[in-house]
Amino acid sequence: MDNELITESFNTWLVIPSLITILTIFIVIMNKRKRKVLSENRLISGLLMSLLLMNILEVLTFGNIYQHYEILLRVYYCTTFITSSYVICLSERLSNPIYFPRRVFYILILLINIALISSTLITNQIVAGAERISYTISRVKGDHYWVFQVYTLLCFIGAPILIGYSIFNAANPLEKKRNIVILFSFIPLTLTVLLVIALMQIGIKMNFSIFLPISTLIFVIVYLFTENRSDLFRFLVNIPFSSERAAYKEISERVIEYISKAQTDEKLSLKEMMAEIERTFINNALEIKDGNHNLAAELLSISLSTIYRNKEKNKPDNL
């Protein structure tokens, strides 16, 4: 291949998605609370690091900073294997092991990655070289390039299936909501993979890395920022029409209303304010438990009579 051909300057705007992803990852890492989550969850921290490396490689390529493009492509494909593997493992982690122990699943994924990475770095079976296309560089397919496509498809189609399985087997409503949110965050990533592979099959040369950074980052951020209950609630509060948003808005409005009254020396009824907040919590608990009074009372650690008393107060005739 003519080195002068592939050392031409690429379109610099192509680095923007990668730079945004790198900046976002550093912001997440600098967050003290998220660092704790990353230290406790090796899978999500591993995915974040592989995504960071992937985007650094993209900046080097698109920015024409490092001109040994075939080396960059081979390493990039290795990070793609690793990223895909972390995605499928994180999706499996949401649910109980289905057919065999989780440790066996991880060992199997590890062995597949060792084989794929070795083949990519040492042989020309998956990546045979690099070639210049109109706006960037692309791989020259090896004889077994289809293995990369099959493995990527299995990971990015298998992941939403596993997440869907976890939704139906969630232990509680909060866990179910988290899995639903994660499933929706995965949709852009799955569509990206399917679209790019489909276009490549019909002969259109595309650079997968242009689309992958942001779509993968969406999944990582949602997964990371819903890891514990308080973060999940904060996340759900920002989703329009969610019950969490409605409850938060109602309680916030009540509190602001009473605080504003206090600032104007207007007489307050603390008992009335607490009663209104109590009714809000009870109504929210009833919604979470699908109207089951016993479960709502158990959830709030209150008596069943308190639930029914709140129900009587909410009747239109008593307003």
HUQUI-V347291 format. One line per field, one symbol per residue. burial: I if it has 24 or more other ideal C-beta (glycine too) atoms within 12 Angstrom, else O. Layout:
burial->???
This chain:
burial->OOOOOIOOOIOOOIIOIIIOIIOIIOOIIOOOOIOOIIOOIOIIIIIIIIIIIIIIIIIIIIIIOOOOIIOIIIIIIIIIIIIIIIIIIIIIIIIOOOOOOOOOIIOOIOOIIOIIIOIIIOOOOIIIOIOIOOOIIIIIIIOOIOIIIOIIIIIIIIIIIIIIOIIOOOOOIIIIIIIIIIIIIIIIIIOIIOOIIOOIOOOOOIIIIIIIIIIIIIIIIIIIIIIOOOIIIOIIIOOOOOIIOOIOOOIOOIOOOIOOOOOOOOOOOOOOOOOIIIIIIIIIIIOIOOOOIOOIIOIIOOOOOIIOOIOOOOOOOOO
